[in-house]
Amino acid sequence: MNAPAAQSSTSSGWTSSERLLIGGSLLSMLAILCIVVYLLARERNDAMQSAARAATNTIKLIEADIQRNVELYDASLTGMLSAWNSPDLPLLSPALRQRLLFDRASAAPYKGDVALLDAQGDVLADPLPGTARQDNFADRRFFMHHRDSPLPGLYISEPFKARWGFNDWNLGFSRRLSGPNGEFRGVAIAAMRLAYFRPLFRSQSLDRDSSISLINASGILLVREPQLSPLDQTGVDLSQLANFQHILELPEGSFVGLSMKFESERLYTFSRVSGLPLIVVIAQPVSEVYATWRRNALLVGSATGALCLGILWLTFLLIGELRRRQQAEGVLANLAATDGLTGLPNRRQLDRTLAIEWARAQRSGEPLSLLLLDVDHFRRFNERHGHLGGDQALRQVADSIAAHVRRTSDLAARYGGEEFAVLLPDTDHASAHAMAEAIRQTVMQLPTFEHEQQALTVSIGVTTGRVGKGDTLESLIEAADKALYSAKNRGRNRVEFLEYAQTQTASPA
C-alpha cells in the first residue's frame, strides 16, 4: 500500500448509509403512493355511490308522479263503475249520465281511449256525446284478463296502439265490471298516452348519454328517453337480457352491467313503482360517472408523481453531497497521511500501519520484515545542488522504492529527512533482502545530476523476525536501525541484515 486508500462509494457500490437513505426514501414514496391510492379508490367508490344516490332520488320523484296519475286514473275507473251500477243512472238525462260516468276521466293528463265495455267487448258508453261508438275490444289483453279472472283490482295492460284519437302508444288501466253474483258483465277502461312520460323524463337532469326507461314486470319496454335506436321502441321485449334478469332479483338497487346497445359498462339504478307492475330504470355510462374522478385522479396522480420524483431527486442530491463530503474527507485523510514532497505515506501512516501489522503478526506467527533506507551523503549533495536539487533527488529515490513495492499489504513510507522505510508483512529474510538489493540497484541507476560524478546511492538496513508475545514494536524498529547503521559504517551503498531475534538477546532488557 503505497498511499492510504480514500474511501469512495462511487467505485465500490452503495455504502450502508446511502442504502439506508435510499431505502427510507423508497419507503416514504411507497407510503405516499399507498395513501394516495387508498384515497383515490375511496373517492372512486364515492363517485359510484353518489351517482347511484342521485339516480335513486330522481327515480323517487318519477315514481311519485306516476303514482299520483295512476291513482287519478284508478279513481276515474272506480267512479265509472260506481255510477254505472247506480240504480238512478237510467233516470238521468244522457248528457248528465255521460258527465257522471266520464267527468273524472276527462281531467286525467294525456288521456287516451276511455270506455265502458259489455261482456262481449262492445262499447256501452264513451265520453263522446251521442250514441256510443260501434267498436269491439274483445281482442285486447286487458279485456281477456278480466273476462278470465274474477279477481278485482286495477289491471295495467301492456302497451297498445290507440284506435280512437291519437294513433300512438297507450297504457291501459282497467277494472272488472261484475254483476251481483260476481258474474262478468264487462270492463271499464281508461288509457293513458305514453307520450306523457317523455316530458317527465326529459325534465330530469342526467349525464350525457344517460337514459330513463319505464319497463313493465314482464320485461316489455314502455318508454325510453332519449330514444336513439330501434331497441328503444315501445313494445320491445327485454325480458331475455341479463340486465333485466338482474333487475327482477330485487325491488330496487343498482349494479354495473354491460350495455348490449352501447357495448360499454353502465350503472343501472332501478326501482319498482310501489304496488304497480312498473319498473323505472336509469342507465348512466360508467365513463361519465367517473369523469370528474378521472380528472381529479389525473391531477392528484401527477402531483404525487412529481412529489415522488422530487423526493428521489433530493435523495440522490443528498447522496451526491454525502459522497463529495466523503471524498473530501478521504482527500484530507490522504493528505494527512501522505508526505507532500515524495507522495509516499508519511511517518504517521507508517506508525499506524506498523502497529496494525505488528498485532497481526503476533496473532498469525508469520514473519515480519522492515527495511530502513538512508540516502548516502545527502547533506553534502544538498549543499551542492540546493534544496530544489535535494528535493528532486528525494522524489527520484521515492519513485525507485515505490516501483518495487507491489503488494497491497506492503508499505513504502518516508521515515524522515532523507530516510525511508519499507514494511513487508508475511515476508521472510531472503525475500526482504532481495527487495532491498533491488531497490539499491535501481537507485544506483538513476541519472546523475549536473556537475555530479557519482550516482545517488542508498544504505539499507533489513530486519526480519517472528513476533513473540513479549516483544515490542520499538525493538523491531531498533533492529532495522542497527542494520542501517551497520551498512553506513561498512562503506555505505550496501544492504545489511540483522535478524530480529538477535536484537532480543543483544539488547538490554
Contacts in CASP RR format, 6 or more apart in sequence:
PFRMAT RR
TARGET T0000
AUTHOR 0000-0000-0000
METHOD contacts of the structure
MODEL  1
MNAPAAQSSTSSGWTSSERLLIGGSLLSMLAILCIVVYLLARERNDAMQS
AARAATNTIKLIEADIQRNVELYDASLTGMLSAWNSPDLPLLSPALRQRL
LFDRASAAPYKGDVALLDAQGDVLADPLPGTARQDNFADRRFFMHHRDSP
LPGLYISEPFKARWGFNDWNLGFSRRLSGPNGEFRGVAIAAMRLAYFRPL
FRSQSLDRDSSISLINASGILLVREPQLSPLDQTGVDLSQLANFQHILEL
PEGSFVGLSMKFESERLYTFSRVSGLPLIVVIAQPVSEVYATWRRNALLV
GSATGALCLGILWLTFLLIGELRRRQQAEGVLANLAATDGLTGLPNRRQL
DRTLAIEWARAQRSGEPLSLLLLDVDHFRRFNERHGHLGGDQALRQVADS
IAAHVRRTSDLAARYGGEEFAVLLPDTDHASAHAMAEAIRQTVMQLPTFE
HEQQALTVSIGVTTGRVGKGDTLESLIEAADKALYSAKNRGRNRVEFLEY
AQTQTASPA
1 345 0 8 1.000
1 353 0 8 1.000
1 408 0 8 1.000
1 409 0 8 1.000
1 410 0 8 1.000
1 411 0 8 1.000
2 344 0 8 1.000
2 345 0 8 1.000
2 402 0 8 1.000
2 405 0 8 1.000
2 411 0 8 1.000
2 412 0 8 1.000
3 334 0 8 1.000
3 337 0 8 1.000
3 338 0 8 1.000
3 343 0 8 1.000
3 344 0 8 1.000
3 345 0 8 1.000
4 333 0 8 1.000
4 334 0 8 1.000
4 337 0 8 1.000
4 338 0 8 1.000
4 345 0 8 1.000
4 349 0 8 1.000
6 327 0 8 1.000
6 330 0 8 1.000
6 331 0 8 1.000
6 333 0 8 1.000
6 334 0 8 1.000
7 326 0 8 1.000
7 327 0 8 1.000
7 329 0 8 1.000
7 330 0 8 1.000
8 323 0 8 1.000
8 326 0 8 1.000
8 327 0 8 1.000
9 15 0 8 1.000
9 18 0 8 1.000
9 322 0 8 1.000
9 323 0 8 1.000
9 326 0 8 1.000
10 323 0 8 1.000
14 22 0 8 1.000
15 326 0 8 1.000
17 322 0 8 1.000
18 319 0 8 1.000
18 322 0 8 1.000
18 323 0 8 1.000
21 315 0 8 1.000
21 318 0 8 1.000
21 319 0 8 1.000
21 322 0 8 1.000
22 315 0 8 1.000
22 319 0 8 1.000
25 311 0 8 1.000
25 312 0 8 1.000
25 314 0 8 1.000
25 315 0 8 1.000
28 311 0 8 1.000
29 308 0 8 1.000
29 311 0 8 1.000
29 312 0 8 1.000
32 304 0 8 1.000
32 307 0 8 1.000
32 308 0 8 1.000
33 304 0 8 1.000
33 308 0 8 1.000
36 300 0 8 1.000
36 301 0 8 1.000
36 304 0 8 1.000
39 300 0 8 1.000
40 293 0 8 1.000
40 296 0 8 1.000
40 297 0 8 1.000
40 300 0 8 1.000
40 301 0 8 1.000
43 293 0 8 1.000
43 296 0 8 1.000
43 297 0 8 1.000
44 290 0 8 1.000
44 293 0 8 1.000
44 297 0 8 1.000
47 289 0 8 1.000
47 290 0 8 1.000
47 292 0 8 1.000
47 293 0 8 1.000
48 256 0 8 1.000
48 267 0 8 1.000
48 289 0 8 1.000
48 290 0 8 1.000
51 267 0 8 1.000
51 269 0 8 1.000
51 284 0 8 1.000
51 289 0 8 1.000
52 253 0 8 1.000
52 254 0 8 1.000
52 267 0 8 1.000
52 269 0 8 1.000
55 254 0 8 1.000
55 267 0 8 1.000
55 269 0 8 1.000
55 282 0 8 1.000
55 284 0 8 1.000
56 252 0 8 1.000
56 253 0 8 1.000
56 254 0 8 1.000
56 269 0 8 1.000
56 271 0 8 1.000
58 204 0 8 1.000
58 205 0 8 1.000
58 206 0 8 1.000
58 212 0 8 1.000
58 282 0 8 1.000
59 252 0 8 1.000
59 269 0 8 1.000
59 270 0 8 1.000
59 271 0 8 1.000
59 280 0 8 1.000
59 282 0 8 1.000
60 271 0 8 1.000
61 204 0 8 1.000
62 200 0 8 1.000
62 201 0 8 1.000
62 204 0 8 1.000
62 212 0 8 1.000
62 280 0 8 1.000
63 271 0 8 1.000
63 273 0 8 1.000
63 274 0 8 1.000
63 280 0 8 1.000
65 200 0 8 1.000
66 214 0 8 1.000
66 273 0 8 1.000
66 276 0 8 1.000
66 278 0 8 1.000
66 280 0 8 1.000
67 273 0 8 1.000
67 274 0 8 1.000
67 276 0 8 1.000
69 108 0 8 1.000
69 109 0 8 1.000
69 192 0 8 1.000
69 196 0 8 1.000
70 154 0 8 1.000
70 156 0 8 1.000
70 173 0 8 1.000
70 273 0 8 1.000
70 276 0 8 1.000
72 104 0 8 1.000
72 107 0 8 1.000
72 108 0 8 1.000
73 105 0 8 1.000
73 108 0 8 1.000
73 173 0 8 1.000
73 190 0 8 1.000
73 192 0 8 1.000
74 154 0 8 1.000
74 173 0 8 1.000
74 175 0 8 1.000
75 104 0 8 1.000
76 102 0 8 1.000
76 104 0 8 1.000
76 105 0 8 1.000
76 107 0 8 1.000
76 108 0 8 1.000
76 114 0 8 1.000
76 190 0 8 1.000
77 105 0 8 1.000
77 154 0 8 1.000
77 173 0 8 1.000
77 174 0 8 1.000
77 175 0 8 1.000
77 188 0 8 1.000
77 189 0 8 1.000
77 190 0 8 1.000
78 175 0 8 1.000
79 101 0 8 1.000
79 104 0 8 1.000
80 101 0 8 1.000
80 102 0 8 1.000
80 104 0 8 1.000
80 105 0 8 1.000
80 116 0 8 1.000
80 188 0 8 1.000
80 190 0 8 1.000
81 175 0 8 1.000
81 177 0 8 1.000
81 188 0 8 1.000
83 89 0 8 1.000
83 100 0 8 1.000
83 101 0 8 1.000
84 101 0 8 1.000
84 116 0 8 1.000
84 124 0 8 1.000
84 125 0 8 1.000
84 177 0 8 1.000
84 188 0 8 1.000
89 97 0 8 1.000
89 100 0 8 1.000
90 97 0 8 1.000
92 100 0 8 1.000
94 129 0 8 1.000
94 130 0 8 1.000
95 129 0 8 1.000
98 125 0 8 1.000
98 127 0 8 1.000
98 129 0 8 1.000
98 130 0 8 1.000
101 116 0 8 1.000
101 125 0 8 1.000
102 114 0 8 1.000
102 125 0 8 1.000
102 126 0 8 1.000
102 127 0 8 1.000
105 111 0 8 1.000
105 114 0 8 1.000
105 127 0 8 1.000
105 190 0 8 1.000
106 114 0 8 1.000
106 127 0 8 1.000
108 190 0 8 1.000
108 192 0 8 1.000
109 192 0 8 1.000
109 196 0 8 1.000
110 192 0 8 1.000
110 193 0 8 1.000
110 195 0 8 1.000
110 196 0 8 1.000
111 190 0 8 1.000
111 191 0 8 1.000
111 192 0 8 1.000
111 193 0 8 1.000
112 162 0 8 1.000
112 164 0 8 1.000
112 165 0 8 1.000
112 166 0 8 1.000
112 170 0 8 1.000
112 190 0 8 1.000
112 191 0 8 1.000
112 192 0 8 1.000
112 193 0 8 1.000
113 162 0 8 1.000
113 163 0 8 1.000
113 164 0 8 1.000
113 165 0 8 1.000
113 170 0 8 1.000
113 189 0 8 1.000
113 190 0 8 1.000
113 191 0 8 1.000
114 126 0 8 1.000
114 127 0 8 1.000
114 189 0 8 1.000
114 190 0 8 1.000
114 191 0 8 1.000
115 123 0 8 1.000
115 124 0 8 1.000
115 125 0 8 1.000
115 126 0 8 1.000
115 132 0 8 1.000
115 133 0 8 1.000
115 135 0 8 1.000
115 137 0 8 1.000
115 188 0 8 1.000
115 189 0 8 1.000
116 123 0 8 1.000
116 124 0 8 1.000
116 125 0 8 1.000
116 126 0 8 1.000
116 177 0 8 1.000
116 186 0 8 1.000
116 187 0 8 1.000
116 188 0 8 1.000
116 189 0 8 1.000
117 123 0 8 1.000
117 124 0 8 1.000
117 137 0 8 1.000
117 143 0 8 1.000
117 177 0 8 1.000
117 186 0 8 1.000
117 187 0 8 1.000
117 188 0 8 1.000
117 189 0 8 1.000
118 124 0 8 1.000
118 185 0 8 1.000
118 186 0 8 1.000
119 147 0 8 1.000
119 184 0 8 1.000
119 185 0 8 1.000
119 186 0 8 1.000
120 136 0 8 1.000
120 138 0 8 1.000
121 136 0 8 1.000
121 137 0 8 1.000
121 138 0 8 1.000
121 143 0 8 1.000
121 186 0 8 1.000
121 187 0 8 1.000
122 134 0 8 1.000
122 135 0 8 1.000
122 136 0 8 1.000
123 132 0 8 1.000
123 133 0 8 1.000
123 134 0 8 1.000
123 135 0 8 1.000
123 136 0 8 1.000
123 137 0 8 1.000
124 132 0 8 1.000
124 186 0 8 1.000
125 132 0 8 1.000
126 132 0 8 1.000
126 133 0 8 1.000
126 164 0 8 1.000
133 164 0 8 1.000
135 163 0 8 1.000
135 164 0 8 1.000
137 143 0 8 1.000
137 187 0 8 1.000
137 189 0 8 1.000
138 144 0 8 1.000
140 157 0 8 1.000
140 160 0 8 1.000
140 189 0 8 1.000
141 157 0 8 1.000
141 158 0 8 1.000
141 160 0 8 1.000
142 155 0 8 1.000
142 157 0 8 1.000
142 172 0 8 1.000
142 174 0 8 1.000
142 187 0 8 1.000
142 189 0 8 1.000
143 174 0 8 1.000
143 187 0 8 1.000
143 189 0 8 1.000
145 155 0 8 1.000
145 157 0 8 1.000
145 174 0 8 1.000
146 155 0 8 1.000
146 174 0 8 1.000
146 175 0 8 1.000
146 176 0 8 1.000
146 177 0 8 1.000
146 184 0 8 1.000
146 186 0 8 1.000
146 187 0 8 1.000
147 184 0 8 1.000
147 186 0 8 1.000
147 187 0 8 1.000
149 176 0 8 1.000
150 176 0 8 1.000
150 178 0 8 1.000
150 182 0 8 1.000
150 184 0 8 1.000
151 176 0 8 1.000
152 175 0 8 1.000
152 176 0 8 1.000
152 178 0 8 1.000
153 175 0 8 1.000
153 176 0 8 1.000
154 173 0 8 1.000
154 174 0 8 1.000
154 175 0 8 1.000
155 173 0 8 1.000
155 174 0 8 1.000
155 175 0 8 1.000
155 176 0 8 1.000
156 171 0 8 1.000
156 172 0 8 1.000
156 173 0 8 1.000
156 216 0 8 1.000
156 276 0 8 1.000
156 277 0 8 1.000
156 278 0 8 1.000
157 171 0 8 1.000
157 172 0 8 1.000
157 173 0 8 1.000
157 174 0 8 1.000
158 216 0 8 1.000
158 218 0 8 1.000
158 220 0 8 1.000
158 235 0 8 1.000
159 169 0 8 1.000
159 170 0 8 1.000
159 171 0 8 1.000
159 194 0 8 1.000
159 220 0 8 1.000
159 222 0 8 1.000
159 234 0 8 1.000
159 235 0 8 1.000
160 169 0 8 1.000
160 170 0 8 1.000
160 172 0 8 1.000
160 191 0 8 1.000
161 167 0 8 1.000
161 168 0 8 1.000
161 169 0 8 1.000
161 170 0 8 1.000
162 168 0 8 1.000
162 169 0 8 1.000
162 170 0 8 1.000
162 191 0 8 1.000
162 193 0 8 1.000
166 193 0 8 1.000
166 195 0 8 1.000
168 193 0 8 1.000
168 194 0 8 1.000
168 195 0 8 1.000
169 193 0 8 1.000
169 194 0 8 1.000
169 195 0 8 1.000
169 222 0 8 1.000
169 234 0 8 1.000
169 235 0 8 1.000
170 191 0 8 1.000
170 192 0 8 1.000
170 193 0 8 1.000
170 194 0 8 1.000
171 191 0 8 1.000
171 192 0 8 1.000
171 194 0 8 1.000
171 222 0 8 1.000
172 189 0 8 1.000
172 190 0 8 1.000
172 191 0 8 1.000
172 192 0 8 1.000
173 189 0 8 1.000
173 190 0 8 1.000
173 191 0 8 1.000
173 192 0 8 1.000
174 187 0 8 1.000
174 188 0 8 1.000
174 189 0 8 1.000
174 190 0 8 1.000
175 187 0 8 1.000
175 188 0 8 1.000
176 184 0 8 1.000
176 186 0 8 1.000
176 187 0 8 1.000
177 184 0 8 1.000
177 185 0 8 1.000
177 186 0 8 1.000
177 187 0 8 1.000
177 188 0 8 1.000
178 184 0 8 1.000
178 185 0 8 1.000
179 185 0 8 1.000
194 222 0 8 1.000
194 223 0 8 1.000
194 234 0 8 1.000
197 214 0 8 1.000
197 222 0 8 1.000
197 223 0 8 1.000
197 225 0 8 1.000
198 223 0 8 1.000
198 225 0 8 1.000
201 212 0 8 1.000
201 223 0 8 1.000
201 225 0 8 1.000
202 225 0 8 1.000
204 212 0 8 1.000
206 212 0 8 1.000
206 282 0 8 1.000
206 284 0 8 1.000
207 284 0 8 1.000
207 285 0 8 1.000
207 288 0 8 1.000
207 289 0 8 1.000
207 291 0 8 1.000
208 285 0 8 1.000
208 288 0 8 1.000
209 262 0 8 1.000
209 285 0 8 1.000
209 288 0 8 1.000
210 282 0 8 1.000
210 283 0 8 1.000
210 284 0 8 1.000
210 285 0 8 1.000
210 288 0 8 1.000
211 224 0 8 1.000
211 225 0 8 1.000
211 226 0 8 1.000
211 228 0 8 1.000
211 232 0 8 1.000
211 282 0 8 1.000
211 283 0 8 1.000
212 224 0 8 1.000
212 225 0 8 1.000
212 280 0 8 1.000
212 281 0 8 1.000
212 282 0 8 1.000
213 221 0 8 1.000
213 222 0 8 1.000
213 223 0 8 1.000
213 224 0 8 1.000
213 225 0 8 1.000
213 280 0 8 1.000
213 281 0 8 1.000
213 282 0 8 1.000
213 283 0 8 1.000
214 221 0 8 1.000
214 222 0 8 1.000
214 223 0 8 1.000
214 224 0 8 1.000
214 278 0 8 1.000
214 279 0 8 1.000
214 280 0 8 1.000
214 281 0 8 1.000
215 221 0 8 1.000
215 222 0 8 1.000
215 238 0 8 1.000
215 244 0 8 1.000
215 247 0 8 1.000
215 278 0 8 1.000
215 279 0 8 1.000
215 281 0 8 1.000
216 222 0 8 1.000
216 277 0 8 1.000
216 278 0 8 1.000
216 279 0 8 1.000
217 248 0 8 1.000
217 272 0 8 1.000
217 277 0 8 1.000
217 278 0 8 1.000
217 279 0 8 1.000
218 239 0 8 1.000
218 277 0 8 1.000
219 237 0 8 1.000
219 238 0 8 1.000
219 239 0 8 1.000
219 244 0 8 1.000
220 235 0 8 1.000
220 236 0 8 1.000
220 237 0 8 1.000
220 238 0 8 1.000
220 239 0 8 1.000
221 232 0 8 1.000
221 233 0 8 1.000
221 234 0 8 1.000
221 235 0 8 1.000
221 236 0 8 1.000
221 237 0 8 1.000
221 238 0 8 1.000
222 234 0 8 1.000
222 235 0 8 1.000
222 278 0 8 1.000
223 234 0 8 1.000
224 232 0 8 1.000
226 232 0 8 1.000
227 233 0 8 1.000
229 261 0 8 1.000
230 236 0 8 1.000
231 260 0 8 1.000
231 261 0 8 1.000
238 244 0 8 1.000
241 260 0 8 1.000
242 257 0 8 1.000
243 257 0 8 1.000
243 258 0 8 1.000
243 259 0 8 1.000
243 268 0 8 1.000
246 255 0 8 1.000
246 257 0 8 1.000
246 268 0 8 1.000
247 268 0 8 1.000
247 270 0 8 1.000
247 279 0 8 1.000
247 281 0 8 1.000
251 271 0 8 1.000
251 272 0 8 1.000
252 270 0 8 1.000
252 271 0 8 1.000
252 272 0 8 1.000
253 269 0 8 1.000
253 270 0 8 1.000
253 271 0 8 1.000
254 267 0 8 1.000
254 268 0 8 1.000
254 269 0 8 1.000
254 270 0 8 1.000
255 267 0 8 1.000
255 268 0 8 1.000
256 265 0 8 1.000
256 266 0 8 1.000
256 267 0 8 1.000
256 268 0 8 1.000
256 286 0 8 1.000
257 265 0 8 1.000
257 266 0 8 1.000
257 267 0 8 1.000
257 268 0 8 1.000
258 264 0 8 1.000
258 265 0 8 1.000
258 266 0 8 1.000
259 265 0 8 1.000
259 266 0 8 1.000
259 283 0 8 1.000
262 285 0 8 1.000
264 285 0 8 1.000
264 286 0 8 1.000
264 287 0 8 1.000
265 285 0 8 1.000
265 286 0 8 1.000
266 283 0 8 1.000
266 284 0 8 1.000
266 285 0 8 1.000
266 286 0 8 1.000
267 283 0 8 1.000
267 284 0 8 1.000
267 285 0 8 1.000
267 286 0 8 1.000
267 289 0 8 1.000
268 281 0 8 1.000
268 282 0 8 1.000
268 283 0 8 1.000
269 281 0 8 1.000
269 282 0 8 1.000
269 284 0 8 1.000
270 279 0 8 1.000
270 280 0 8 1.000
270 281 0 8 1.000
270 282 0 8 1.000
271 279 0 8 1.000
271 280 0 8 1.000
272 278 0 8 1.000
272 279 0 8 1.000
273 279 0 8 1.000
273 280 0 8 1.000
336 348 0 8 1.000
337 345 0 8 1.000
337 346 0 8 1.000
337 348 0 8 1.000
337 349 0 8 1.000
337 352 0 8 1.000
338 344 0 8 1.000
338 345 0 8 1.000
338 346 0 8 1.000
338 349 0 8 1.000
339 345 0 8 1.000
339 346 0 8 1.000
339 398 0 8 1.000
339 413 0 8 1.000
339 414 0 8 1.000
340 346 0 8 1.000
341 391 0 8 1.000
341 394 0 8 1.000
341 395 0 8 1.000
341 414 0 8 1.000
342 394 0 8 1.000
342 395 0 8 1.000
342 397 0 8 1.000
342 398 0 8 1.000
342 414 0 8 1.000
343 398 0 8 1.000
343 414 0 8 1.000
344 398 0 8 1.000
344 401 0 8 1.000
344 402 0 8 1.000
344 412 0 8 1.000
344 413 0 8 1.000
344 414 0 8 1.000
344 420 0 8 1.000
345 353 0 8 1.000
345 411 0 8 1.000
345 412 0 8 1.000
345 413 0 8 1.000
345 414 0 8 1.000
346 413 0 8 1.000
346 414 0 8 1.000
347 413 0 8 1.000
347 414 0 8 1.000
347 415 0 8 1.000
347 416 0 8 1.000
349 411 0 8 1.000
349 413 0 8 1.000
350 411 0 8 1.000
350 413 0 8 1.000
350 415 0 8 1.000
350 421 0 8 1.000
350 423 0 8 1.000
353 411 0 8 1.000
353 413 0 8 1.000
353 423 0 8 1.000
354 370 0 8 1.000
354 423 0 8 1.000
354 473 0 8 1.000
354 476 0 8 1.000
354 477 0 8 1.000
355 473 0 8 1.000
357 368 0 8 1.000
357 409 0 8 1.000
357 423 0 8 1.000
357 425 0 8 1.000
358 368 0 8 1.000
358 467 0 8 1.000
358 473 0 8 1.000
358 476 0 8 1.000
360 425 0 8 1.000
361 367 0 8 1.000
361 368 0 8 1.000
361 425 0 8 1.000
361 466 0 8 1.000
361 467 0 8 1.000
362 467 0 8 1.000
362 468 0 8 1.000
362 469 0 8 1.000
362 471 0 8 1.000
364 426 0 8 1.000
365 466 0 8 1.000
365 467 0 8 1.000
365 468 0 8 1.000
366 425 0 8 1.000
366 426 0 8 1.000
366 466 0 8 1.000
367 426 0 8 1.000
367 427 0 8 1.000
367 428 0 8 1.000
367 429 0 8 1.000
367 464 0 8 1.000
367 465 0 8 1.000
367 466 0 8 1.000
368 423 0 8 1.000
368 424 0 8 1.000
368 425 0 8 1.000
368 426 0 8 1.000
368 427 0 8 1.000
368 464 0 8 1.000
368 465 0 8 1.000
368 466 0 8 1.000
368 467 0 8 1.000
368 476 0 8 1.000
368 500 0 8 1.000
369 423 0 8 1.000
369 424 0 8 1.000
369 425 0 8 1.000
369 427 0 8 1.000
369 428 0 8 1.000
369 429 0 8 1.000
369 431 0 8 1.000
369 432 0 8 1.000
369 462 0 8 1.000
369 463 0 8 1.000
369 464 0 8 1.000
369 465 0 8 1.000
370 421 0 8 1.000
370 422 0 8 1.000
370 423 0 8 1.000
370 424 0 8 1.000
370 462 0 8 1.000
370 463 0 8 1.000
370 464 0 8 1.000
370 476 0 8 1.000
370 477 0 8 1.000
370 479 0 8 1.000
370 480 0 8 1.000
371 421 0 8 1.000
371 422 0 8 1.000
371 423 0 8 1.000
371 424 0 8 1.000
371 432 0 8 1.000
371 435 0 8 1.000
371 436 0 8 1.000
371 439 0 8 1.000
371 460 0 8 1.000
371 461 0 8 1.000
371 462 0 8 1.000
371 480 0 8 1.000
372 415 0 8 1.000
372 419 0 8 1.000
372 420 0 8 1.000
372 421 0 8 1.000
372 460 0 8 1.000
372 461 0 8 1.000
372 477 0 8 1.000
372 480 0 8 1.000
372 481 0 8 1.000
372 483 0 8 1.000
372 484 0 8 1.000
373 397 0 8 1.000
373 401 0 8 1.000
373 415 0 8 1.000
373 419 0 8 1.000
373 420 0 8 1.000
373 421 0 8 1.000
373 422 0 8 1.000
373 436 0 8 1.000
373 439 0 8 1.000
373 458 0 8 1.000
373 459 0 8 1.000
373 460 0 8 1.000
373 461 0 8 1.000
373 484 0 8 1.000
374 418 0 8 1.000
374 419 0 8 1.000
374 420 0 8 1.000
374 458 0 8 1.000
374 459 0 8 1.000
374 460 0 8 1.000
374 484 0 8 1.000
374 488 0 8 1.000
375 381 0 8 1.000
375 393 0 8 1.000
375 394 0 8 1.000
375 397 0 8 1.000
375 418 0 8 1.000
375 419 0 8 1.000
375 456 0 8 1.000
375 457 0 8 1.000
375 458 0 8 1.000
376 456 0 8 1.000
376 457 0 8 1.000
376 458 0 8 1.000
376 459 0 8 1.000
376 488 0 8 1.000
376 492 0 8 1.000
376 493 0 8 1.000
377 492 0 8 1.000
378 390 0 8 1.000
378 393 0 8 1.000
378 418 0 8 1.000
381 390 0 8 1.000
381 393 0 8 1.000
381 449 0 8 1.000
381 452 0 8 1.000
381 456 0 8 1.000
382 389 0 8 1.000
382 390 0 8 1.000
384 451 0 8 1.000
384 452 0 8 1.000
385 393 0 8 1.000
385 449 0 8 1.000
385 450 0 8 1.000
385 452 0 8 1.000
389 449 0 8 1.000
393 449 0 8 1.000
393 456 0 8 1.000
394 414 0 8 1.000
394 417 0 8 1.000
394 418 0 8 1.000
396 443 0 8 1.000
396 446 0 8 1.000
396 456 0 8 1.000
397 418 0 8 1.000
397 420 0 8 1.000
397 443 0 8 1.000
397 446 0 8 1.000
397 456 0 8 1.000
397 458 0 8 1.000
398 412 0 8 1.000
398 414 0 8 1.000
398 420 0 8 1.000
400 439 0 8 1.000
400 442 0 8 1.000
400 443 0 8 1.000
400 446 0 8 1.000
401 412 0 8 1.000
401 420 0 8 1.000
401 422 0 8 1.000
401 439 0 8 1.000
402 412 0 8 1.000
403 442 0 8 1.000
404 435 0 8 1.000
404 438 0 8 1.000
404 439 0 8 1.000
404 442 0 8 1.000
405 411 0 8 1.000
405 412 0 8 1.000
405 422 0 8 1.000
409 425 0 8 1.000
409 426 0 8 1.000
410 422 0 8 1.000
410 423 0 8 1.000
410 424 0 8 1.000
410 425 0 8 1.000
410 427 0 8 1.000
411 422 0 8 1.000
411 423 0 8 1.000
412 420 0 8 1.000
412 421 0 8 1.000
412 422 0 8 1.000
413 420 0 8 1.000
413 421 0 8 1.000
413 422 0 8 1.000
413 423 0 8 1.000
414 420 0 8 1.000
414 421 0 8 1.000
415 421 0 8 1.000
421 480 0 8 1.000
422 435 0 8 1.000
422 436 0 8 1.000
422 439 0 8 1.000
424 431 0 8 1.000
424 432 0 8 1.000
424 435 0 8 1.000
427 435 0 8 1.000
427 464 0 8 1.000
428 464 0 8 1.000
429 462 0 8 1.000
429 464 0 8 1.000
429 465 0 8 1.000
429 497 0 8 1.000
429 499 0 8 1.000
432 462 0 8 1.000
432 464 0 8 1.000
432 497 0 8 1.000
433 462 0 8 1.000
433 495 0 8 1.000
433 497 0 8 1.000
436 460 0 8 1.000
436 461 0 8 1.000
436 462 0 8 1.000
436 495 0 8 1.000
437 495 0 8 1.000
439 458 0 8 1.000
439 460 0 8 1.000
440 457 0 8 1.000
440 458 0 8 1.000
440 460 0 8 1.000
440 493 0 8 1.000
440 494 0 8 1.000
440 495 0 8 1.000
443 455 0 8 1.000
443 456 0 8 1.000
443 457 0 8 1.000
443 458 0 8 1.000
444 455 0 8 1.000
444 456 0 8 1.000
444 457 0 8 1.000
444 493 0 8 1.000
445 455 0 8 1.000
446 455 0 8 1.000
446 456 0 8 1.000
448 454 0 8 1.000
448 455 0 8 1.000
448 456 0 8 1.000
457 492 0 8 1.000
457 493 0 8 1.000
458 493 0 8 1.000
459 484 0 8 1.000
459 487 0 8 1.000
459 488 0 8 1.000
459 491 0 8 1.000
459 492 0 8 1.000
459 493 0 8 1.000
459 494 0 8 1.000
459 496 0 8 1.000
460 483 0 8 1.000
460 484 0 8 1.000
460 487 0 8 1.000
460 494 0 8 1.000
460 495 0 8 1.000
460 496 0 8 1.000
461 480 0 8 1.000
461 481 0 8 1.000
461 483 0 8 1.000
461 484 0 8 1.000
461 486 0 8 1.000
461 487 0 8 1.000
461 495 0 8 1.000
461 496 0 8 1.000
461 497 0 8 1.000
461 498 0 8 1.000
462 480 0 8 1.000
462 483 0 8 1.000
462 495 0 8 1.000
462 496 0 8 1.000
462 497 0 8 1.000
462 498 0 8 1.000
463 476 0 8 1.000
463 479 0 8 1.000
463 480 0 8 1.000
463 482 0 8 1.000
463 483 0 8 1.000
463 497 0 8 1.000
463 498 0 8 1.000
463 499 0 8 1.000
463 500 0 8 1.000
463 503 0 8 1.000
464 497 0 8 1.000
464 499 0 8 1.000
464 500 0 8 1.000
465 476 0 8 1.000
465 499 0 8 1.000
465 500 0 8 1.000
465 501 0 8 1.000
466 500 0 8 1.000
467 476 0 8 1.000
471 504 0 8 1.000
475 500 0 8 1.000
475 503 0 8 1.000
475 504 0 8 1.000
475 507 0 8 1.000
476 500 0 8 1.000
478 503 0 8 1.000
478 507 0 8 1.000
479 498 0 8 1.000
479 499 0 8 1.000
479 500 0 8 1.000
479 502 0 8 1.000
479 503 0 8 1.000
480 498 0 8 1.000
482 498 0 8 1.000
482 503 0 8 1.000
483 496 0 8 1.000
483 497 0 8 1.000
483 498 0 8 1.000
484 496 0 8 1.000
486 496 0 8 1.000
486 498 0 8 1.000
487 494 0 8 1.000
487 495 0 8 1.000
487 496 0 8 1.000
490 496 0 8 1.000
END
